[in-house]
Amino acid sequence: MKIGIIGLGLMGGSLALAFKKLNYIDTIVGYDRNEEHKKVALELNLVDKTVPFEEIKTCDVIILAIPVDGIIALFKEFENIDENTTIIDLGSTKEFIVNSIPTKIRKNFVAAHPMTGKEKHGPEAALEELYKNKVVVLCDLENSGEHQQQLAVRLFSGIEMQLNYMTAHEHDRHAAFISHMPHAISYSLANTVLAQADKYNILALAAGGFRSMSRLAKSSPAMWEDIFRQNKKNLLESIEIFETELSAMKKNIQEDDYKAINEKMQNANKLHDIL
């Protein structure tokens, strides 16, 4: 089996490393518009070789590990793909992507979102174990071809991911709360501190809490701008619900209602009984 990966950053590079453990994959090739990414991916042995885009189209499996707007822009390039080719995207939004797939290649396509990552990006950030024991959401899988369904399940199971199935619509609403809204908050938190005149003195005090909450603000702006655009409706809903919760906490503090605050904190503690 020949795998072609478009996008040799954190997600694509890490997936290449994970796939190298599978004995039924013969060759892993890569393509990236960034020449430096291609060079580093070869130096780090993430892929066997880098190839022109046209060669990627001849692979048995094509992985789209690029920003979500870029995924949609590539669809027209695949309209004459072989009927047995499997195209898997790793985008963090799903509904806009799924609704944009040309009918002609819908059977070729598997919409997947591995729930993993880190704030660093680029091929240097690639980790062999990034996907291991993490959840991958497969959306509207019944609309993919039978061959493509089976192959996607085999690949993700092979790298020890936990498979979860849902519609693209459900995925995007859930992802807004668990991923997209937290990124918006982290960026806003970082900018709040950076806007202070004495920001260096403030940041000199930064300890675990601030570092944990602001970590996501290191994430790629190009990637997250696309995600916010594509999942705008769900993101706004999640932010508004969060604002309601934060306003209630603010009101309790204003009114010295520390009993209510304590109850909110105790309720929040229950989150990690679920996680």
WOQUILIN-V796021 format. One record per helix or strand of 3 or more residues. SS is the DSSP state (A for helix, B for strand). FROM is the first residue (numbers start at 0). TO is the last residue. Records with the same first field share a line. If there is no record, write none. Layout:
BEGIN
SS->FROM-TO, FROM-TO
END
This chain:
BEGIN
B->1-5, 26-30, 60-63, 85-88, 108-113, 134-138, 161-165
A->9-18, 34-42, 52-55, 67-77, 94-99, 102-107, 122-124, 140-142, 145-157, 167-193, 198-202, 207-217, 220-229, 231-253, 257-268, 270-273
END
